[in-house]
Amino acid sequence: MSRRTKAREAALQVLFQDDMVEQVNPGQLDEYLQERLKQDDLVELARSLVDGVRKHRKEIDAMIEEAATNWAIDRMATTDRNVIRIAAYEMIFSDTPARVALNEAIEIAKRFGEADSGRFVNGILDRILNRAEESG
C-alpha cells in the first residue's frame, strides 16, 4: 500500500465520521491524523482532502447525484459515498491525475466497502470523469 493511499484512507475515516456525527472537533481531527499517519506530509495530504471535500461538498454531491442515476446520495453506503467524494474532489479540484484518483478510489472501496463497492464506485466516478472531460 502506498503512503498516499494511507492518507486517503485516513481522510475517508474522518469524512465517514462527519456523516455520522453532527459536530466534529477540529482539534480531534489533527490529533487523529497525527496519530494515524505520523508523517507531516501524509497528515497534510489527508487534511487537504478532508478540507477540500468539506469546502466543495455541495458541488461534489451535485455531480454524484447527476452521475448516479436511480441512486439518491443519502441512500448510498456511507463508505461508498465518501470514497466517491474524495476521488471526485481529487479529479475535479486538485492536481492529482484523474485516473490515479479513480483507481485509488476503486481499491479503497474494495477494501472498506461491500462486495460490489468497487464496481459501484467505478461506475459513478467514470461518469463524473466523462462529464468533466466533455465540459472541458
mmCIF file of the C-alpha atoms, coordinates in Angstrom:
data_MODEL
# 
_entry.id   MODEL 
# 
loop_
_atom_site.group_PDB 
_atom_site.id 
_atom_site.type_symbol 
_atom_site.label_atom_id 
_atom_site.label_alt_id 
_atom_site.label_comp_id 
_atom_site.label_asym_id 
_atom_site.label_entity_id 
_atom_site.label_seq_id 
_atom_site.pdbx_PDB_ins_code 
_atom_site.Cartn_x 
_atom_site.Cartn_y 
_atom_site.Cartn_z 
_atom_site.occupancy 
_atom_site.B_iso_or_equiv 
_atom_site.pdbx_formal_charge 
_atom_site.auth_seq_id 
_atom_site.auth_comp_id 
_atom_site.auth_asym_id 
_atom_site.auth_atom_id 
_atom_site.pdbx_PDB_model_num 
ATOM 1   C CA . MET A 1 1   ? 0.000   0.000  0.000   1.00 0.00 ? 1   MET A CA 1 
ATOM 2   C CA . SER A 1 2   ? 1.354   3.389  -0.940  1.00 0.00 ? 2   SER A CA 1 
ATOM 3   C CA . ARG A 1 3   ? 1.904   6.180  1.530   1.00 0.00 ? 3   ARG A CA 1 
ATOM 4   C CA . ARG A 1 4   ? -0.663  8.341  -0.258  1.00 0.00 ? 4   ARG A CA 1 
ATOM 5   C CA . THR A 1 5   ? -3.213  5.533  -0.006  1.00 0.00 ? 5   THR A CA 1 
ATOM 6   C CA . LYS A 1 6   ? -2.826  5.620  3.776   1.00 0.00 ? 6   LYS A CA 1 
ATOM 7   C CA . ALA A 1 7   ? -3.566  9.357  3.738   1.00 0.00 ? 7   ALA A CA 1 
ATOM 8   C CA . ARG A 1 8   ? -6.662  8.778  1.572   1.00 0.00 ? 8   ARG A CA 1 
ATOM 9   C CA . GLU A 1 9   ? -7.864  6.057  3.948   1.00 0.00 ? 9   GLU A CA 1 
ATOM 10  C CA . ALA A 1 10  ? -7.425  8.373  6.944   1.00 0.00 ? 10  ALA A CA 1 
ATOM 11  C CA . ALA A 1 11  ? -9.364  11.096 5.088   1.00 0.00 ? 11  ALA A CA 1 
ATOM 12  C CA . LEU A 1 12  ? -12.115 8.560  4.385   1.00 0.00 ? 12  LEU A CA 1 
ATOM 13  C CA . GLN A 1 13  ? -12.358 7.721  8.069   1.00 0.00 ? 13  GLN A CA 1 
ATOM 14  C CA . VAL A 1 14  ? -12.658 11.404 9.007   1.00 0.00 ? 14  VAL A CA 1 
ATOM 15  C CA . LEU A 1 15  ? -15.328 12.050 6.357   1.00 0.00 ? 15  LEU A CA 1 
ATOM 16  C CA . PHE A 1 16  ? -17.189 8.909  7.419   1.00 0.00 ? 16  PHE A CA 1 
ATOM 17  C CA . GLN A 1 17  ? -17.274 10.351 10.932  1.00 0.00 ? 17  GLN A CA 1 
ATOM 18  C CA . ASP A 1 18  ? -18.528 13.676 9.510   1.00 0.00 ? 18  ASP A CA 1 
ATOM 19  C CA . ASP A 1 19  ? -21.525 11.791 8.116   1.00 0.00 ? 19  ASP A CA 1 
ATOM 20  C CA . MET A 1 20  ? -22.231 10.128 11.452  1.00 0.00 ? 20  MET A CA 1 
ATOM 21  C CA . VAL A 1 21  ? -21.604 12.960 13.932  1.00 0.00 ? 21  VAL A CA 1 
ATOM 22  C CA . GLU A 1 22  ? -23.036 16.477 13.704  1.00 0.00 ? 22  GLU A CA 1 
ATOM 23  C CA . GLN A 1 23  ? -20.174 18.353 15.398  1.00 0.00 ? 23  GLN A CA 1 
ATOM 24  C CA . VAL A 1 24  ? -16.611 17.216 14.786  1.00 0.00 ? 24  VAL A CA 1 
ATOM 25  C CA . ASN A 1 25  ? -13.915 18.924 16.851  1.00 0.00 ? 25  ASN A CA 1 
ATOM 26  C CA . PRO A 1 26  ? -11.154 20.199 14.513  1.00 0.00 ? 26  PRO A CA 1 
ATOM 27  C CA . GLY A 1 27  ? -8.535  19.542 17.184  1.00 0.00 ? 27  GLY A CA 1 
ATOM 28  C CA . GLN A 1 28  ? -9.547  15.896 17.281  1.00 0.00 ? 28  GLN A CA 1 
ATOM 29  C CA . LEU A 1 29  ? -9.115  15.727 13.509  1.00 0.00 ? 29  LEU A CA 1 
ATOM 30  C CA . ASP A 1 30  ? -5.492  16.834 13.689  1.00 0.00 ? 30  ASP A CA 1 
ATOM 31  C CA . GLU A 1 31  ? -4.795  14.603 16.669  1.00 0.00 ? 31  GLU A CA 1 
ATOM 32  C CA . TYR A 1 32  ? -6.277  11.597 14.879  1.00 0.00 ? 32  TYR A CA 1 
ATOM 33  C CA . LEU A 1 33  ? -4.364  12.269 11.661  1.00 0.00 ? 33  LEU A CA 1 
ATOM 34  C CA . GLN A 1 34  ? -1.061  12.751 13.518  1.00 0.00 ? 34  GLN A CA 1 
ATOM 35  C CA . GLU A 1 35  ? -1.554  9.547  15.486  1.00 0.00 ? 35  GLU A CA 1 
ATOM 36  C CA . ARG A 1 36  ? -2.679  7.526  12.459  1.00 0.00 ? 36  ARG A CA 1 
ATOM 37  C CA . LEU A 1 37  ? -0.205  8.803  9.842   1.00 0.00 ? 37  LEU A CA 1 
ATOM 38  C CA . LYS A 1 38  ? 2.767   10.033 11.916  1.00 0.00 ? 38  LYS A CA 1 
ATOM 39  C CA . GLN A 1 39  ? 4.392   11.854 8.962   1.00 0.00 ? 39  GLN A CA 1 
ATOM 40  C CA . ASP A 1 40  ? 3.731   15.531 8.339   1.00 0.00 ? 40  ASP A CA 1 
ATOM 41  C CA . ASP A 1 41  ? 3.433   15.199 4.560   1.00 0.00 ? 41  ASP A CA 1 
ATOM 42  C CA . LEU A 1 42  ? 0.788   12.470 4.888   1.00 0.00 ? 42  LEU A CA 1 
ATOM 43  C CA . VAL A 1 43  ? -1.085  14.411 7.574   1.00 0.00 ? 43  VAL A CA 1 
ATOM 44  C CA . GLU A 1 44  ? -1.092  17.426 5.252   1.00 0.00 ? 44  GLU A CA 1 
ATOM 45  C CA . LEU A 1 45  ? -2.393  15.353 2.319   1.00 0.00 ? 45  LEU A CA 1 
ATOM 46  C CA . ALA A 1 46  ? -5.187  13.832 4.407   1.00 0.00 ? 46  ALA A CA 1 
ATOM 47  C CA . ARG A 1 47  ? -6.077  17.241 5.846   1.00 0.00 ? 47  ARG A CA 1 
ATOM 48  C CA . SER A 1 48  ? -6.173  18.782 2.361   1.00 0.00 ? 48  SER A CA 1 
ATOM 49  C CA . LEU A 1 49  ? -8.501  16.015 1.128   1.00 0.00 ? 49  LEU A CA 1 
ATOM 50  C CA . VAL A 1 50  ? -10.852 16.443 4.087   1.00 0.00 ? 50  VAL A CA 1 
ATOM 51  C CA . ASP A 1 51  ? -10.824 20.240 3.797   1.00 0.00 ? 51  ASP A CA 1 
ATOM 52  C CA . GLY A 1 52  ? -11.325 20.088 0.028   1.00 0.00 ? 52  GLY A CA 1 
ATOM 53  C CA . VAL A 1 53  ? -14.289 17.739 0.257   1.00 0.00 ? 53  VAL A CA 1 
ATOM 54  C CA . ARG A 1 54  ? -15.835 19.829 3.017   1.00 0.00 ? 54  ARG A CA 1 
ATOM 55  C CA . LYS A 1 55  ? -15.345 23.049 1.040   1.00 0.00 ? 55  LYS A CA 1 
ATOM 56  C CA . HIS A 1 56  ? -16.730 21.661 -2.254  1.00 0.00 ? 56  HIS A CA 1 
ATOM 57  C CA . ARG A 1 57  ? -19.211 19.180 -0.818  1.00 0.00 ? 57  ARG A CA 1 
ATOM 58  C CA . LYS A 1 58  ? -22.328 20.743 -2.364  1.00 0.00 ? 58  LYS A CA 1 
ATOM 59  C CA . GLU A 1 59  ? -20.746 20.790 -5.824  1.00 0.00 ? 59  GLU A CA 1 
ATOM 60  C CA . ILE A 1 60  ? -19.352 17.282 -5.434  1.00 0.00 ? 60  ILE A CA 1 
ATOM 61  C CA . ASP A 1 61  ? -22.654 15.905 -4.170  1.00 0.00 ? 61  ASP A CA 1 
ATOM 62  C CA . ALA A 1 62  ? -24.462 17.516 -7.116  1.00 0.00 ? 62  ALA A CA 1 
ATOM 63  C CA . MET A 1 63  ? -22.024 15.786 -9.504  1.00 0.00 ? 63  MET A CA 1 
ATOM 64  C CA . ILE A 1 64  ? -22.595 12.481 -7.738  1.00 0.00 ? 64  ILE A CA 1 
ATOM 65  C CA . GLU A 1 65  ? -26.384 12.872 -7.864  1.00 0.00 ? 65  GLU A CA 1 
ATOM 66  C CA . GLU A 1 66  ? -26.203 13.630 -11.578 1.00 0.00 ? 66  GLU A CA 1 
ATOM 67  C CA . ALA A 1 67  ? -23.936 10.644 -12.279 1.00 0.00 ? 67  ALA A CA 1 
ATOM 68  C CA . ALA A 1 68  ? -25.754 8.200  -10.010 1.00 0.00 ? 68  ALA A CA 1 
ATOM 69  C CA . THR A 1 69  ? -28.882 7.520  -11.968 1.00 0.00 ? 69  THR A CA 1 
ATOM 70  C CA . ASN A 1 70  ? -31.522 5.900  -9.770  1.00 0.00 ? 70  ASN A CA 1 
ATOM 71  C CA . TRP A 1 71  ? -29.431 6.453  -6.619  1.00 0.00 ? 71  TRP A CA 1 
ATOM 72  C CA . ALA A 1 72  ? -30.018 9.236  -4.123  1.00 0.00 ? 72  ALA A CA 1 
ATOM 73  C CA . ILE A 1 73  ? -26.754 10.161 -2.442  1.00 0.00 ? 73  ILE A CA 1 
ATOM 74  C CA . ASP A 1 74  ? -28.210 9.686  1.033   1.00 0.00 ? 74  ASP A CA 1 
ATOM 75  C CA . ARG A 1 75  ? -29.188 6.111  0.132   1.00 0.00 ? 75  ARG A CA 1 
ATOM 76  C CA . MET A 1 76  ? -25.623 5.137  -0.799  1.00 0.00 ? 76  MET A CA 1 
ATOM 77  C CA . ALA A 1 77  ? -23.470 3.267  1.668   1.00 0.00 ? 77  ALA A CA 1 
ATOM 78  C CA . THR A 1 78  ? -21.601 5.819  3.777   1.00 0.00 ? 78  THR A CA 1 
ATOM 79  C CA . THR A 1 79  ? -18.235 4.343  2.820   1.00 0.00 ? 79  THR A CA 1 
ATOM 80  C CA . ASP A 1 80  ? -19.001 4.387  -0.913  1.00 0.00 ? 80  ASP A CA 1 
ATOM 81  C CA . ARG A 1 81  ? -20.363 7.929  -0.767  1.00 0.00 ? 81  ARG A CA 1 
ATOM 82  C CA . ASN A 1 82  ? -17.239 9.256  0.931   1.00 0.00 ? 82  ASN A CA 1 
ATOM 83  C CA . VAL A 1 83  ? -14.806 7.329  -1.271  1.00 0.00 ? 83  VAL A CA 1 
ATOM 84  C CA . ILE A 1 84  ? -16.562 8.896  -4.265  1.00 0.00 ? 84  ILE A CA 1 
ATOM 85  C CA . ARG A 1 85  ? -16.438 12.358 -2.685  1.00 0.00 ? 85  ARG A CA 1 
ATOM 86  C CA . ILE A 1 86  ? -12.680 12.136 -2.115  1.00 0.00 ? 86  ILE A CA 1 
ATOM 87  C CA . ALA A 1 87  ? -11.969 10.907 -5.633  1.00 0.00 ? 87  ALA A CA 1 
ATOM 88  C CA . ALA A 1 88  ? -14.305 13.459 -7.228  1.00 0.00 ? 88  ALA A CA 1 
ATOM 89  C CA . TYR A 1 89  ? -12.565 16.204 -5.279  1.00 0.00 ? 89  TYR A CA 1 
ATOM 90  C CA . GLU A 1 90  ? -9.168  14.976 -6.461  1.00 0.00 ? 90  GLU A CA 1 
ATOM 91  C CA . MET A 1 91  ? -10.298 14.559 -10.083 1.00 0.00 ? 91  MET A CA 1 
ATOM 92  C CA . ILE A 1 92  ? -12.012 17.947 -10.378 1.00 0.00 ? 92  ILE A CA 1 
ATOM 93  C CA . PHE A 1 93  ? -10.383 20.299 -7.877  1.00 0.00 ? 93  PHE A CA 1 
ATOM 94  C CA . SER A 1 94  ? -6.798  19.069 -7.360  1.00 0.00 ? 94  SER A CA 1 
ATOM 95  C CA . ASP A 1 95  ? -3.659  18.337 -9.348  1.00 0.00 ? 95  ASP A CA 1 
ATOM 96  C CA . THR A 1 96  ? -3.994  14.577 -8.892  1.00 0.00 ? 96  THR A CA 1 
ATOM 97  C CA . PRO A 1 97  ? -4.280  12.836 -12.271 1.00 0.00 ? 97  PRO A CA 1 
ATOM 98  C CA . ALA A 1 98  ? -7.907  11.780 -12.661 1.00 0.00 ? 98  ALA A CA 1 
ATOM 99  C CA . ARG A 1 99  ? -7.119  8.137  -13.448 1.00 0.00 ? 99  ARG A CA 1 
ATOM 100 C CA . VAL A 1 100 ? -4.913  7.874  -10.350 1.00 0.00 ? 100 VAL A CA 1 
ATOM 101 C CA . ALA A 1 101 ? -7.725  9.211  -8.159  1.00 0.00 ? 101 ALA A CA 1 
ATOM 102 C CA . LEU A 1 102 ? -10.230 6.865  -9.805  1.00 0.00 ? 102 LEU A CA 1 
ATOM 103 C CA . ASN A 1 103 ? -8.035  3.768  -9.417  1.00 0.00 ? 103 ASN A CA 1 
ATOM 104 C CA . GLU A 1 104 ? -7.204  4.601  -5.792  1.00 0.00 ? 104 GLU A CA 1 
ATOM 105 C CA . ALA A 1 105 ? -10.907 5.043  -5.025  1.00 0.00 ? 105 ALA A CA 1 
ATOM 106 C CA . ILE A 1 106 ? -11.768 1.662  -6.511  1.00 0.00 ? 106 ILE A CA 1 
ATOM 107 C CA . GLU A 1 107 ? -9.110  -0.078 -4.424  1.00 0.00 ? 107 GLU A CA 1 
ATOM 108 C CA . ILE A 1 108 ? -10.159 1.706  -1.228  1.00 0.00 ? 108 ILE A CA 1 
ATOM 109 C CA . ALA A 1 109 ? -13.822 0.888  -1.913  1.00 0.00 ? 109 ALA A CA 1 
ATOM 110 C CA . LYS A 1 110 ? -12.943 -2.783 -2.360  1.00 0.00 ? 110 LYS A CA 1 
ATOM 111 C CA . ARG A 1 111 ? -11.037 -2.752 0.920   1.00 0.00 ? 111 ARG A CA 1 
ATOM 112 C CA . PHE A 1 112 ? -13.541 -0.859 3.075   1.00 0.00 ? 112 PHE A CA 1 
ATOM 113 C CA . GLY A 1 113 ? -16.845 -1.326 1.264   1.00 0.00 ? 113 GLY A CA 1 
ATOM 114 C CA . GLU A 1 114 ? -19.125 -4.172 0.382   1.00 0.00 ? 114 GLU A CA 1 
ATOM 115 C CA . ALA A 1 115 ? -18.696 -6.828 -2.292  1.00 0.00 ? 115 ALA A CA 1 
ATOM 116 C CA . ASP A 1 116 ? -19.948 -4.601 -5.142  1.00 0.00 ? 116 ASP A CA 1 
ATOM 117 C CA . SER A 1 117 ? -18.470 -1.329 -3.881  1.00 0.00 ? 117 SER A CA 1 
ATOM 118 C CA . GLY A 1 118 ? -15.536 -1.320 -6.306  1.00 0.00 ? 118 GLY A CA 1 
ATOM 119 C CA . ARG A 1 119 ? -17.804 -1.604 -9.334  1.00 0.00 ? 119 ARG A CA 1 
ATOM 120 C CA . PHE A 1 120 ? -20.313 0.887  -7.952  1.00 0.00 ? 120 PHE A CA 1 
ATOM 121 C CA . VAL A 1 121 ? -17.617 3.498  -7.194  1.00 0.00 ? 121 VAL A CA 1 
ATOM 122 C CA . ASN A 1 122 ? -16.007 2.900  -10.596 1.00 0.00 ? 122 ASN A CA 1 
ATOM 123 C CA . GLY A 1 123 ? -19.305 3.453  -12.424 1.00 0.00 ? 123 GLY A CA 1 
ATOM 124 C CA . ILE A 1 124 ? -20.124 6.721  -10.652 1.00 0.00 ? 124 ILE A CA 1 
ATOM 125 C CA . LEU A 1 125 ? -16.607 8.148  -10.922 1.00 0.00 ? 125 LEU A CA 1 
ATOM 126 C CA . ASP A 1 126 ? -16.299 7.153  -14.574 1.00 0.00 ? 126 ASP A CA 1 
ATOM 127 C CA . ARG A 1 127 ? -19.486 9.107  -15.353 1.00 0.00 ? 127 ARG A CA 1 
ATOM 128 C CA . ILE A 1 128 ? -18.220 12.117 -13.371 1.00 0.00 ? 128 ILE A CA 1 
ATOM 129 C CA . LEU A 1 129 ? -14.895 11.992 -15.199 1.00 0.00 ? 129 LEU A CA 1 
ATOM 130 C CA . ASN A 1 130 ? -16.515 11.664 -18.619 1.00 0.00 ? 130 ASN A CA 1 
ATOM 131 C CA . ARG A 1 131 ? -18.793 14.646 -17.937 1.00 0.00 ? 131 ARG A CA 1 
ATOM 132 C CA . ALA A 1 132 ? -15.870 16.722 -16.692 1.00 0.00 ? 132 ALA A CA 1 
ATOM 133 C CA . GLU A 1 133 ? -13.821 15.867 -19.805 1.00 0.00 ? 133 GLU A CA 1 
ATOM 134 C CA . GLU A 1 134 ? -16.763 16.689 -22.098 1.00 0.00 ? 134 GLU A CA 1 
ATOM 135 C CA . SER A 1 135 ? -17.295 20.082 -20.478 1.00 0.00 ? 135 SER A CA 1 
ATOM 136 C CA . GLY A 1 136 ? -13.652 20.904 -20.908 1.00 0.00 ? 136 GLY A CA 1 
# 
